[in-house]
Amino acid sequence: MTNNEAGARRGPERTHTMTTAGSRVTRLALAAALAAALSSCGTPEPPPKQAKVVKRDWVGEIRAQASKLETSVEVAPLADPAVEDLKARARQREEAKDYTEASKLVQQAIGVRAEDPALWQWSAELALERAAWTDAEQRATHAFELGPKVGALCARAWLTIAASRTERKDSASAAAAEAEVAKCQVAAPIRM
């Protein structure tokens, strides 16, 4: 047998061996591609947790502090059924933490009774809940101007102004507003 004959005989075997080896490489490449494709189909890794910023309960603090004020003066306007209905609905929306809708209802009540300082103060506090700091200060200032300048309503107005300024990083003006709260206190007259 000549070398050519021997090579001819080994040729098909060599081709088969090369084809089998090529198939293995192709199968391995396909398996690797399939594994990569499947790994990308998995659930993505959740984003890292960010620290939750706790919102300060300004309105709760303001109302609690004003209720502790020693004063005997409270001024309340005569009841108006239309305003009372709007106030009741606004209280429900506020309790449900729907401050936008509560604000709309209080604003409607102001439309009926524009000179009611309590409504303006409530509107200011709802602005605080919505983080509308400048609006809160303007409304509280108006409530103070309309109001009796003494008592819990006066204190709430100044505390709202202080909160608004604190949130706007104006600490000096916030401290000045807080100092005004003491002027809202009026002791009861001594009776004999």
ROMIBA-180738 format. One record per residue (C-alpha): residue in one letter; chain; residue number from 1; x, y, z. Coordinates in nm, 2 decimals, m for minus. Layout:
// ROMIBA-180738
<rec r="A" c="A" k="NUM" X="X" Y="Y" Z="Z"/>
...
This chain:
// ROMIBA-180738
<rec r="M" c="A" k="1" X="0.00" Y="0.00" Z="0.00"/>
<rec r="T" c="A" k="2" X="0.13" Y="0.33" Z="m0.10"/>
<rec r="N" c="A" k="3" X="0.13" Y="0.64" Z="0.10"/>
<rec r="N" c="A" k="4" X="m0.14" Y="0.79" Z="m0.12"/>
<rec r="E" c="A" k="5" X="m0.36" Y="0.49" Z="m0.07"/>
<rec r="A" c="A" k="6" X="m0.30" Y="0.50" Z="0.31"/>
<rec r="G" c="A" k="7" X="m0.38" Y="0.87" Z="0.31"/>
<rec r="A" c="A" k="8" X="m0.70" Y="0.81" Z="0.11"/>
<rec r="R" c="A" k="9" X="m0.81" Y="0.55" Z="0.36"/>
<rec r="R" c="A" k="10" X="m0.74" Y="0.78" Z="0.65"/>
<rec r="G" c="A" k="11" X="m0.90" Y="1.08" Z="0.48"/>
<rec r="P" c="A" k="12" X="m1.26" Y="0.99" Z="0.56"/>
<rec r="E" c="A" k="13" X="m1.17" Y="0.90" Z="0.92"/>
<rec r="R" c="A" k="14" X="m0.98" Y="1.22" Z="0.96"/>
<rec r="T" c="A" k="15" X="m1.27" Y="1.42" Z="0.81"/>
<rec r="H" c="A" k="16" X="m1.51" Y="1.24" Z="1.05"/>
<rec r="T" c="A" k="17" X="m1.28" Y="1.32" Z="1.34"/>
<rec r="M" c="A" k="18" X="m1.26" Y="1.68" Z="1.24"/>
<rec r="T" c="A" k="19" X="m1.63" Y="1.70" Z="1.19"/>
<rec r="T" c="A" k="20" X="m1.69" Y="1.54" Z="1.53"/>
<rec r="A" c="A" k="21" X="m1.45" Y="1.79" Z="1.69"/>
<rec r="G" c="A" k="22" X="m1.61" Y="2.08" Z="1.51"/>
<rec r="S" c="A" k="23" X="m1.95" Y="1.96" Z="1.63"/>
<rec r="R" c="A" k="24" X="m1.83" Y="1.96" Z="1.99"/>
<rec r="V" c="A" k="25" X="m1.69" Y="2.31" Z="1.96"/>
<rec r="T" c="A" k="26" X="m2.02" Y="2.43" Z="1.80"/>
<rec r="R" c="A" k="27" X="m2.23" Y="2.25" Z="2.07"/>
<rec r="L" c="A" k="28" X="m2.02" Y="2.40" Z="2.34"/>
<rec r="A" c="A" k="29" X="m2.05" Y="2.75" Z="2.18"/>
<rec r="L" c="A" k="30" X="m2.43" Y="2.70" Z="2.16"/>
<rec r="A" c="A" k="31" X="m2.45" Y="2.58" Z="2.52"/>
<rec r="A" c="A" k="32" X="m2.25" Y="2.88" Z="2.64"/>
<rec r="A" c="A" k="33" X="m2.46" Y="3.12" Z="2.44"/>
<rec r="L" c="A" k="34" X="m2.78" Y="2.95" Z="2.57"/>
<rec r="A" c="A" k="35" X="m2.65" Y="2.97" Z="2.93"/>
<rec r="A" c="A" k="36" X="m2.57" Y="3.34" Z="2.88"/>
<rec r="A" c="A" k="37" X="m2.91" Y="3.41" Z="2.73"/>
<rec r="L" c="A" k="38" X="m3.09" Y="3.23" Z="3.01"/>
<rec r="S" c="A" k="39" X="m2.89" Y="3.41" Z="3.28"/>
<rec r="S" c="A" k="40" X="m3.00" Y="3.74" Z="3.14"/>
<rec r="C" c="A" k="41" X="m3.37" Y="3.63" Z="3.16"/>
<rec r="G" c="A" k="42" X="m3.35" Y="3.60" Z="3.54"/>
<rec r="T" c="A" k="43" X="m3.50" Y="3.85" Z="3.77"/>
<rec r="P" c="A" k="44" X="m3.29" Y="4.16" Z="3.80"/>
<rec r="E" c="A" k="45" X="m3.12" Y="4.25" Z="4.12"/>
<rec r="P" c="A" k="46" X="m3.32" Y="4.50" Z="4.31"/>
<rec r="P" c="A" k="47" X="m3.17" Y="4.85" Z="4.34"/>
<rec r="P" c="A" k="48" X="m3.00" Y="4.92" Z="4.67"/>
<rec r="K" c="A" k="49" X="m3.24" Y="5.05" Z="4.94"/>
<rec r="Q" c="A" k="50" X="m3.22" Y="5.42" Z="5.00"/>
<rec r="A" c="A" k="51" X="m3.26" Y="5.57" Z="5.34"/>
<rec r="K" c="A" k="52" X="m3.62" Y="5.68" Z="5.39"/>
<rec r="V" c="A" k="53" X="m3.66" Y="6.05" Z="5.47"/>
<rec r="V" c="A" k="54" X="m3.90" Y="6.08" Z="5.76"/>
<rec r="K" c="A" k="55" X="m4.14" Y="6.38" Z="5.70"/>
<rec r="R" c="A" k="56" X="m4.18" Y="6.59" Z="6.01"/>
<rec r="D" c="A" k="57" X="m4.54" Y="6.62" Z="6.14"/>
<rec r="W" c="A" k="58" X="m4.55" Y="7.00" Z="6.15"/>
<rec r="V" c="A" k="59" X="m4.92" Y="7.02" Z="6.18"/>
<rec r="G" c="A" k="60" X="m4.94" Y="6.77" Z="6.47"/>
<rec r="E" c="A" k="61" X="m4.67" Y="6.96" Z="6.65"/>
<rec r="I" c="A" k="62" X="m4.83" Y="7.30" Z="6.59"/>
<rec r="R" c="A" k="63" X="m5.17" Y="7.19" Z="6.70"/>
<rec r="A" c="A" k="64" X="m5.04" Y="7.02" Z="7.01"/>
<rec r="Q" c="A" k="65" X="m4.82" Y="7.31" Z="7.11"/>
<rec r="A" c="A" k="66" X="m5.10" Y="7.56" Z="7.06"/>
<rec r="S" c="A" k="67" X="m5.34" Y="7.36" Z="7.27"/>
<rec r="K" c="A" k="68" X="m5.10" Y="7.38" Z="7.56"/>
<rec r="L" c="A" k="69" X="m5.10" Y="7.76" Z="7.55"/>
<rec r="E" c="A" k="70" X="m5.24" Y="7.91" Z="7.87"/>
<rec r="T" c="A" k="71" X="m5.50" Y="8.15" Z="7.75"/>
<rec r="S" c="A" k="72" X="m5.86" Y="8.23" Z="7.81"/>
<rec r="V" c="A" k="73" X="m5.93" Y="8.40" Z="7.48"/>
<rec r="E" c="A" k="74" X="m6.09" Y="8.21" Z="7.19"/>
<rec r="V" c="A" k="75" X="m6.28" Y="8.38" Z="6.91"/>
<rec r="A" c="A" k="76" X="m6.52" Y="8.18" Z="6.70"/>
<rec r="P" c="A" k="77" X="m6.74" Y="8.32" Z="6.42"/>
<rec r="L" c="A" k="78" X="m7.11" Y="8.23" Z="6.40"/>
<rec r="A" c="A" k="79" X="m7.18" Y="7.90" Z="6.23"/>
<rec r="D" c="A" k="80" X="m7.27" Y="7.90" Z="5.87"/>
<rec r="P" c="A" k="81" X="m7.43" Y="7.57" Z="5.74"/>
<rec r="A" c="A" k="82" X="m7.26" Y="7.59" Z="5.40"/>
<rec r="V" c="A" k="83" X="m6.92" Y="7.64" Z="5.57"/>
<rec r="E" c="A" k="84" X="m6.98" Y="7.38" Z="5.83"/>
<rec r="D" c="A" k="85" X="m7.05" Y="7.12" Z="5.56"/>
<rec r="L" c="A" k="86" X="m6.73" Y="7.21" Z="5.37"/>
<rec r="K" c="A" k="87" X="m6.53" Y="7.20" Z="5.69"/>
<rec r="A" c="A" k="88" X="m6.67" Y="6.85" Z="5.78"/>
<rec r="R" c="A" k="89" X="m6.58" Y="6.72" Z="5.43"/>
<rec r="A" c="A" k="90" X="m6.24" Y="6.88" Z="5.46"/>
<rec r="R" c="A" k="91" X="m6.18" Y="6.71" Z="5.80"/>
<rec r="Q" c="A" k="92" X="m6.26" Y="6.38" Z="5.64"/>
<rec r="R" c="A" k="93" X="m6.02" Y="6.44" Z="5.35"/>
<rec r="E" c="A" k="94" X="m5.75" Y="6.55" Z="5.59"/>
<rec r="E" c="A" k="95" X="m5.79" Y="6.24" Z="5.81"/>
<rec r="A" c="A" k="96" X="m5.76" Y="6.03" Z="5.49"/>
<rec r="K" c="A" k="97" X="m5.43" Y="6.23" Z="5.42"/>
<rec r="D" c="A" k="98" X="m5.58" Y="6.36" Z="5.10"/>
<rec r="Y" c="A" k="99" X="m5.44" Y="6.71" Z="5.16"/>
<rec r="T" c="A" k="100" X="m5.50" Y="6.84" Z="4.81"/>
<rec r="E" c="A" k="101" X="m5.87" Y="6.77" Z="4.83"/>
<rec r="A" c="A" k="102" X="m5.89" Y="6.90" Z="5.18"/>
<rec r="S" c="A" k="103" X="m5.72" Y="7.22" Z="5.07"/>
<rec r="K" c="A" k="104" X="m5.98" Y="7.26" Z="4.79"/>
<rec r="L" c="A" k="105" X="m6.26" Y="7.22" Z="5.03"/>
<rec r="V" c="A" k="106" X="m6.11" Y="7.47" Z="5.28"/>
<rec r="Q" c="A" k="107" X="m6.06" Y="7.71" Z="4.99"/>
<rec r="Q" c="A" k="108" X="m6.42" Y="7.68" Z="4.90"/>
<rec r="A" c="A" k="109" X="m6.52" Y="7.76" Z="5.26"/>
<rec r="I" c="A" k="110" X="m6.29" Y="8.07" Z="5.24"/>
<rec r="G" c="A" k="111" X="m6.48" Y="8.17" Z="4.93"/>
<rec r="V" c="A" k="112" X="m6.80" Y="8.17" Z="5.15"/>
<rec r="R" c="A" k="113" X="m6.64" Y="8.33" Z="5.46"/>
<rec r="A" c="A" k="114" X="m6.32" Y="8.52" Z="5.34"/>
<rec r="E" c="A" k="115" X="m6.27" Y="8.69" Z="5.68"/>
<rec r="D" c="A" k="116" X="m6.25" Y="8.38" Z="5.89"/>
<rec r="P" c="A" k="117" X="m5.90" Y="8.35" Z="6.03"/>
<rec r="A" c="A" k="118" X="m5.95" Y="7.99" Z="6.14"/>
<rec r="L" c="A" k="119" X="m6.01" Y="7.89" Z="5.78"/>
<rec r="W" c="A" k="120" X="m5.70" Y="8.07" Z="5.66"/>
<rec r="Q" c="A" k="121" X="m5.50" Y="7.91" Z="5.93"/>
<rec r="W" c="A" k="122" X="m5.63" Y="7.57" Z="5.84"/>
<rec r="S" c="A" k="123" X="m5.54" Y="7.64" Z="5.48"/>
<rec r="A" c="A" k="124" X="m5.19" Y="7.73" Z="5.59"/>
<rec r="E" c="A" k="125" X="m5.15" Y="7.40" Z="5.78"/>
<rec r="L" c="A" k="126" X="m5.27" Y="7.20" Z="5.48"/>
<rec r="A" c="A" k="127" X="m5.01" Y="7.39" Z="5.27"/>
<rec r="L" c="A" k="128" X="m4.75" Y="7.26" Z="5.52"/>
<rec r="E" c="A" k="129" X="m4.88" Y="6.91" Z="5.47"/>
<rec r="R" c="A" k="130" X="m4.83" Y="6.96" Z="5.09"/>
<rec r="A" c="A" k="131" X="m4.48" Y="7.10" Z="5.15"/>
<rec r="A" c="A" k="132" X="m4.59" Y="7.43" Z="5.00"/>
<rec r="W" c="A" k="133" X="m4.37" Y="7.63" Z="5.24"/>
<rec r="T" c="A" k="134" X="m4.41" Y="7.98" Z="5.10"/>
<rec r="D" c="A" k="135" X="m4.79" Y="7.94" Z="5.05"/>
<rec r="A" c="A" k="136" X="m4.81" Y="7.81" Z="5.41"/>
<rec r="E" c="A" k="137" X="m4.64" Y="8.12" Z="5.55"/>
<rec r="Q" c="A" k="138" X="m4.85" Y="8.36" Z="5.34"/>
<rec r="R" c="A" k="139" X="m5.17" Y="8.20" Z="5.45"/>
<rec r="A" c="A" k="140" X="m5.06" Y="8.19" Z="5.82"/>
<rec r="T" c="A" k="141" X="m4.96" Y="8.56" Z="5.80"/>
<rec r="H" c="A" k="142" X="m5.31" Y="8.64" Z="5.66"/>
<rec r="A" c="A" k="143" X="m5.47" Y="8.43" Z="5.94"/>
<rec r="F" c="A" k="144" X="m5.28" Y="8.62" Z="6.20"/>
<rec r="E" c="A" k="145" X="m5.37" Y="8.96" Z="6.04"/>
<rec r="L" c="A" k="146" X="m5.74" Y="8.87" Z="6.04"/>
<rec r="G" c="A" k="147" X="m5.73" Y="8.70" Z="6.39"/>
<rec r="P" c="A" k="148" X="m5.74" Y="8.83" Z="6.74"/>
<rec r="K" c="A" k="149" X="m5.36" Y="8.84" Z="6.79"/>
<rec r="V" c="A" k="150" X="m5.40" Y="8.63" Z="7.10"/>
<rec r="G" c="A" k="151" X="m5.49" Y="8.27" Z="7.19"/>
<rec r="A" c="A" k="152" X="m5.43" Y="7.93" Z="7.02"/>
<rec r="L" c="A" k="153" X="m5.51" Y="8.06" Z="6.67"/>
<rec r="C" c="A" k="154" X="m5.24" Y="8.33" Z="6.70"/>
<rec r="A" c="A" k="155" X="m4.99" Y="8.07" Z="6.83"/>
<rec r="R" c="A" k="156" X="m5.07" Y="7.83" Z="6.54"/>
<rec r="A" c="A" k="157" X="m5.02" Y="8.11" Z="6.29"/>
<rec r="W" c="A" k="158" X="m4.67" Y="8.20" Z="6.43"/>
<rec r="L" c="A" k="159" X="m4.57" Y="7.83" Z="6.46"/>
<rec r="T" c="A" k="160" X="m4.68" Y="7.77" Z="6.10"/>
<rec r="I" c="A" k="161" X="m4.47" Y="8.07" Z="5.99"/>
<rec r="A" c="A" k="162" X="m4.17" Y="7.93" Z="6.19"/>
<rec r="A" c="A" k="163" X="m4.22" Y="7.58" Z="6.04"/>
<rec r="S" c="A" k="164" X="m4.23" Y="7.73" Z="5.69"/>
<rec r="R" c="A" k="165" X="m3.91" Y="7.92" Z="5.75"/>
<rec r="T" c="A" k="166" X="m3.74" Y="7.62" Z="5.90"/>
<rec r="E" c="A" k="167" X="m3.82" Y="7.41" Z="5.60"/>
<rec r="R" c="A" k="168" X="m3.68" Y="7.69" Z="5.38"/>
<rec r="K" c="A" k="169" X="m3.35" Y="7.69" Z="5.58"/>
<rec r="D" c="A" k="170" X="m3.41" Y="8.04" Z="5.72"/>
<rec r="S" c="A" k="171" X="m3.34" Y="7.95" Z="6.09"/>
<rec r="A" c="A" k="172" X="m3.29" Y="8.31" Z="6.21"/>
<rec r="S" c="A" k="173" X="m3.64" Y="8.42" Z="6.08"/>
<rec r="A" c="A" k="174" X="m3.79" Y="8.09" Z="6.21"/>
<rec r="A" c="A" k="175" X="m3.65" Y="8.17" Z="6.56"/>
<rec r="A" c="A" k="176" X="m3.80" Y="8.52" Z="6.54"/>
<rec r="A" c="A" k="177" X="m4.14" Y="8.38" Z="6.45"/>
<rec r="E" c="A" k="178" X="m4.13" Y="8.12" Z="6.73"/>
<rec r="A" c="A" k="179" X="m4.05" Y="8.41" Z="6.97"/>
<rec r="E" c="A" k="180" X="m4.38" Y="8.57" Z="6.87"/>
<rec r="V" c="A" k="181" X="m4.58" Y="8.28" Z="7.01"/>
<rec r="A" c="A" k="182" X="m4.52" Y="8.40" Z="7.37"/>
<rec r="K" c="A" k="183" X="m4.71" Y="8.72" Z="7.28"/>
<rec r="C" c="A" k="184" X="m5.02" Y="8.51" Z="7.19"/>
<rec r="Q" c="A" k="185" X="m5.06" Y="8.40" Z="7.55"/>
<rec r="V" c="A" k="186" X="m5.31" Y="8.59" Z="7.77"/>
<rec r="A" c="A" k="187" X="m5.38" Y="8.49" Z="8.12"/>
<rec r="A" c="A" k="188" X="m5.74" Y="8.47" Z="8.24"/>
<rec r="P" c="A" k="189" X="m5.85" Y="8.77" Z="8.45"/>
<rec r="I" c="A" k="190" X="m5.85" Y="8.72" Z="8.82"/>
<rec r="R" c="A" k="191" X="m6.21" Y="8.71" Z="8.95"/>
<rec r="M" c="A" k="192" X="m6.30" Y="8.78" Z="9.32"/>
